[in-house]
Amino acid sequence: MGERGGTVRGYLDETPVWADGTPAGDPPLTAMQKRIWVLAAAGKFFEGLVVFMTGVTLPLIHQEYALSAVENGMVGAATLFGILIGASALGDLADRFGRKTVFIAEMALFCLFLVALTFSPGFGWLVFFLFGIGVALGGDYPTAHLIISESIPSRARGRLVLGAFGCQALGALAGTGIGYLILSGMPEIGAWRWMYATAIVPALIVVIGRLAITESPAWLLLRGRHDEAERATRRLLRRRPQYPGTITLRQAPPLHGPAESGIRALFRGRTRRATVLAAVPWFLQDLGTYGIGIFTPTILALSLGLSREHTSSISDVIARDIQAAQGAAFLDLLLIAGMLAAIFLADRVGRIRLQVAGFVGCAAGLLLAAVSTHLGGTGQTVLLFAGFMLFNFMTNMGPNAQTYLIAGEVFPTQVRGRGAGFAASFAKIGAVATVFLFPILLHGIGTDLLLAILIGTSLLGAWVTWRFRIETTGVSLETMDRHAD
């Protein structure tokens, strides 16, 4: 294989050649690589399903428990607060105990809390179980990215990581759609329990599937477990006909990354720049993505006159929830379109350019939505939907996709889980804040001012991205290791 071929990344990126030295083309992914991708994508699907389903379940939960505006915010923010805690805590554990171990544990934890959620005996337990689900999903943020990017060729990293992350948008659409279908067939307040219950069996299947994957060879080698790393690499690259024929690993060149332990490792030299780039724009985009995403049904209801100050009957609550869910499901289609654009463009245009353009596009979409509140009739409806459609498309083409991708690429191997986890946790501070405060602010300061604030945070996100840019498109993860200082 040559000098480069003895490392894990060298074997993953190696291209077969004919006897005369002519490249034979990129080999397809192996069965194990495909399995890892599917199981990682499933975790992101469940996140979108549960988090965005809350937009449909919240009016029903509000009615069942007679919630105040603050309690509504607690329900919406509980899962995201759990993600905040889980991303940092479990991301660090993935560096210490292995990618596979945490990959399995987080999904088992998700199943446990999901079952408990469907039998919640009261409001306090409901919030606690939603928080537990968030902790499990938070661990999936860094771990899913790491286990994909450390197991596949560099040439496919961008589109495959984003493809898995894109399943969050599919989950969001599925969550809203499932909520609509269950509510249509079971028009009663308790229908929200059945909505969450639909994910239990699929999640158990994913747990079983994750038991059968390989550990990250790069992590094993970094830990000095050379023989296990070789076995994992052979199993990862098993294909017919077999290529490469033999695998003999050597330790990668010495790493020059941060020597400190703990969180301090993320704020030294070039790694400090990587931390700012990974965390701050993600925080700013989460302010809009989760606030707008979860409360789209509520905003539509308020803006289009579907909401009333006083509810006349439970049937009115359900009817308006169904109407708003239909509108939200339509808008969620643009999340999928945006993610498809991100997958296609990330390795062509580059992460940084897409993130900057996406932030600017989000601001434009929110501006259209804000202008629509001053109109009436058909003009208001058209402009409101156009604004939300543009926002959903641009956020998934740009910052919602690229922040996730960048956070798992800019850190050196020895702190990659910790760095990606910290970035996700820091981002979820924004998500928790906006989801908790959104229903309060929506009624306190109005839709206009709230959208204006989010326009400002989107433009700030574009500036921070460009100011601290580190382009990782086409760059080997081993290269990031050697340039960490």
N, C-alpha and C positions, 0 to 999 in steps of 0.2 A: 504493500500500500504506500510505501514511501514514509518519510519522516512524520507526516501529519496523520497517517493512518492508524497509529497505535492508540489514539485517544478515543473516548466514547464518541465525541462529536465527529471525529474523523470517519469512523465506521458508519455513523448515521448519515453523513453527507456524501459518502463515497458513491461515485457513479461507475457502473461497470463499463469495460472497454472490450473491443474485439481484439483478436490476436495481433492485428497490425497497429493497435494503439488508438483506433478510432472510437470515440465515445458511443456506447450503445443506447444512450438515452437514460433518463431518470427511472429508476426502478419504482414500481408501485408500492404503496404502503403495505406492510405485512398485516396478517390477521390480528396480531397482538396490538399493533399500532392503531388499527381501526377500532378495536374493542376499547382501548383506552380512550380514544376520542369520543365514542358514543357514550361511554359511562360518565365522562367529564361533562359532555353536553347535557346529559340528563339532569345534573345538578343545577345548571343554569336554567333549564326549563322549569324545574320545581320552584326556583326563586321567583321567576316571573309569574308563575301560576299563583303562588300563595300571596305575594306582595300585592299584585294588581287585582287579584280576586277580592282583596279587602275593600276596594272601591265599590264592589257590588254588595258585599256582606255588611258593610258599615251601617247603612240605613236600617237593616233588619236588626242588627245587634243593638243599635241605638234605641229602637222601638222596644225590644225585649227587655233591656235593662234600664230604660228611661235615662239615658246618659246625658250629661251636660256637655257643653262645647269642649271643656278641658278633658273630660273622659273620652270623648270622641277622638281627640288628639292623642290620647294615651293608647287607644286601640290601633290607630294608624301608625304610631311611632314605635310600638313595642317590638315588632319584628325587625325594624331597621336598627333599633338600639341593640338588639341581640346580634345583628350582623356586625355592628361596630365593635362589640366585645369579641365576638368569635373570630373575626378576620385577623385581629392582632394576636390573640392568644393562641389560636390553632395554627396560624401561619408560622409562628415561632416554633410550635411543636413539630411542624413538618420539617424544619431545619434540624431539630434535635433527634427526633425518633423516626423520621422517614416519611416520604410522600405517601406511600401506600397505606401505612398505618393510620394516618389522619384521614386519608381519602375514604377509608372504610368506616372509621369511627364517626365522622361527621354525618354520614348518611344514616347510620344506625340511630344516632341521636335525633335526626330529623324525623324518622319513623316513629320513635317513641313519643315525642312531643306532639306529633300530628294526631296520633291516636288519642292522646289525652285531650287535645283541643276539641275534638268532636264530642267529648263527654263533659265539657266544662260545666261545673255546677254553679258558677257565679262569675261576676265581673272580674274580681281579683284573680281568680284562677285563669280566666280567659287571657288576661294581659300577660300573666306569667308564662302560659304555654306558648303564646305568640312570641314572647321573648326567647324562649328555649328554641323554637323553630329558627329564629334569627341567628342564634349562636351557631347552630349547625350549618346554616346556609353561609354564614360569615366565613367559616373555615374553608368553604368551597371556593371562595374568591381567589386566595393565593394558591391553594393546593391544586385545583383543577388546571390552572394556567401552567404551573410548574410541571405537573406530570405529563401534560401534553408537550410543552416546549422542550423538555429534557428527553423526550422519547421519539421525536420526529426530525426529519431533515430540516436544515435551516431554510431551504428554499420554499418550504411549505408552511413555515411557522406562522406567518401572519394570517394567512387565509384559514388555516385550521383552528388556531386559537380564537379568531373572530367568528368562525363558523360555530364553534361550541358556545361562545358567548352570545351569539345571535339567537340561540335557543331560548334565551331569556325573553326575547320579543315574541317567539312562538308561545312561550308559557304565558305571557301577558295576554295574548289574544285568546289562548285556550281558557285561562282563568275567567276572563270576562264572558266568553262564550258559554262555558260550563255554568257560570252563575246565571246567565240569561235562560238557558235551557231548563235548569233545575227549578228556577223560580217560575217559569212558564208552566211547567208540569206539576209543580207543588207550590201554589201561591199561598204560602203561610210563613209566619215570622221565623219559625225554626228551620227553614230551608237552608240557612247559612251553614249549619252543621254538616249537611250532606254535601255541600259544595267543597268544604275542606276534606271530607272523607274520601272523595274521588281519587286523591293522590296517594292513599295509603298503600294499596297493592302494587302500583307501579314503583313506588319508592323501595318496597321490600325486594322487588326483582333487581333493582339497581344495586342494593347492598350485596346480594348474592353474586352478582356479576363482578363487583369490585374485589371480591375475595380472590378471584382467579387471575388478576393481572400481575405484571412484574413490578418490582421496586425500581425506582429510577437508578440506572447504572451510574450516572454522574454523581448522585448523592452517595451511593455506596463507595465509589472510588474516593470521593472526598473524605469519607470516614475511615479510609484505610482498609476497607473490606474488599480487597482486590479480587479474590476468588469468586465471591458472590457477585461482584460487578461483572466479571467475565461471563458467569452463568446467566445473569439477567440480560446481558447484551445479546448472547446467543439466542436466548428465548425470544427476546424482543424482535430480532432480525431473522427469525426462522421463516423460510419461504421455499417455494418450489418453482424453478430450480434454486438451490441454495446459493445466496450471494450476500456477503462475502463468504468464501469457502472456509476460512479459518479466522478466528478472532482471538488475538492476544493483546491485551491492554497494557499500556504503560501509563504511569501517572502523568497527568497533564503538567505543563510547565508550572513552576511555583507561582502561587497567586500573590498579588500585591495589593489585595483589598484591605479593608480596615481591620486593624488588629484588636480594637476594643471589643468588649462583650456588651451585650444588652443594646438598649436603644441608642447609645452613644455611637455605635458603629455606623449609624445611618447619617451622621452629621459631621463627617470628616472628609476633606478633600473633594474629589469629584463625586463621591457618594452623596455628599450634602446637596450638590446640584441635582443629582438624580432624585433625591428625596423630595425636594421642592417641586420638580417637574411632575413626579408621580402623584403627589398628594394634593397640592393646592388646586390645580385645574379640576381634578376629580371631585374635590369638595365643592367647587363652584358649580360644576355641572349637575351634581346631585341635588342642589338646591332647587333647580328647575325640573329635572327629570322626574323625581319622586313626587314633588308637590303637584306638578301638572298631571303626572301619570296616574297617581292614586285618586286624585280628586277631580279628574275629568268629568265623571258622571255628575258630581256636585256642581261644578262650574257650568256645565251645559244646562243643568236644571235651573240654576239661578239666572243665567244669561238669557235663556230662551223661555223663561216664564213657566217652567215646569214645577218650580218649588213654591210652596206656600208657607206663610209664617206659622200658621196653625194647621195641623193635620186633622182632617175631618174623620178619617177612618183608616184602619189597617189596610184595607183594599186600596186606598189612595196611595199609601206609602209604597206598596208592592207595584202598583201600576206605573208610578213615576220612576221607581227603581228599574223596572223593565225597560222603559223608554230611554232612560239615561244610559243603561247598559248597552242598548243597541247602538246608540251614537258613539259610545266609547269603543266598542268593538270595531266599528268602522274606522275610527281614527287609529286604532292599534295596528291596522294593516300597514300604515305608513312606517311604523317601527320596523316591520319586517322588510319593507322596501329599502329603508335606510341601511339596515344591517347588510342586505345583499350588496348594496353599493359599497359599503365599507370593506366587505370581503373581496370584492373585485378590485378595489382601488388601493388598498393598504400597501401592497407590495409593489404597486406601480407608481403611485403619486407620493407615497411616504406618510408616516404617521403624523408628523408635525403639521404639515400643510393641511391634511384632512381635519385635524383637531381645531386648528385656527379657523378654517372655513366653516366648520360645523358650529362653532360658538357664534360666529357672526350670523349664520343662518338661523340659529335659535333665537337670537335677539330680533331678527326681522320677523319671524313667525309670531313671537310674543307681541311685537308692535302691532301687527295686523289684528291680533285678538283684542288688544287694548282699544284700538280704533273702533272695532265693531261694537263696543259697549255704548258708543255715542250714536249709533244708528238704530233703525227699527225695521221690522218686517223682514222681507227676504234678504235685503242687503246685510243686515246684521248676521243672519244665519250663515250666509255664504262667506262673509269675511271671517267670522269666528271659526268656522270649520277650516277655511283656507289657512288661517294662522296656526291652528293646532296641527293641521296636516304638515305644514312646512316645519314646524317645531319638531314633531315626531320624526320626520324624515332626516332632518339635519342633525338632531341629537344622536341618532343611532349611526349615521354615516360618520359623524365626527366624534365629539367628546365622549359620549357614552360607550362607544366601542374602543376608541383609541386610548383613552385613559386606562382602561383595563389591560389593553395590549402592552402599552408602554411600561406600566408598573411591574409587569413580570419579566421585562427585558433589560431594564437599565441598571439593575443591581447585580453585583457579583454573586457567584453560586453560594458562597458560605453564608450570605445574609439575604439571599433572594426571597426566601419564604417570609422572613421578618420584614423586609422592605416592602414587598407586595402587600403583606398583611397590614402593616402600618398605614400604607397609602389608602387601602380599602377602609380601614377603621376611621382614619381622619376624614375621608370622604363621607362616611356615614354619619359623622357629627352634623354635617350639612343636611343630610337626608332626614335625620331624626328631628333636627330643629325645624325644618320647613314643614314636615308632616305633622308634628305636634302643634305648631303655631298656625298652620294653614287654615284650618276651620275657624280659628279664633280671629285671625287677621282678615279673613275673607268677609266676615260679618262686621269686623271692627273698622277697618280702613277702606274696604271695598275692593272690587276686582281691579279697577284702574290702577291704583297705587301699588297693589301687590304685583301686578304684571310689570309695572315700571321698575320696581326693585329687581325683578328677575332679569329684565333686559340689561340692567347695569351689571349684574353679576356675570352674565354671559359675555359681555364685552371685556370685562376684567379677566375672565378665563382665557380669552383669545390673547390678551397681552402677556399674561404670565407664561403661557405656553411658548410663545415666541421668544420671550426674554430668557427663559431657562432651557431652551430647546437642546435635546440630545437625540439625533436621528438614529434609530436602530434598524431601519429597513435594510434587509439583506446582510446585516452584521451578525456574525457568529456569536453565540453566548460566551464562548471561550475568549473571544476578543474583548467582550465587556469585562471579563475577569481580569485580563491583563492591563486594562486601562481604567481600573477602578480608583487609582489615586489622583 
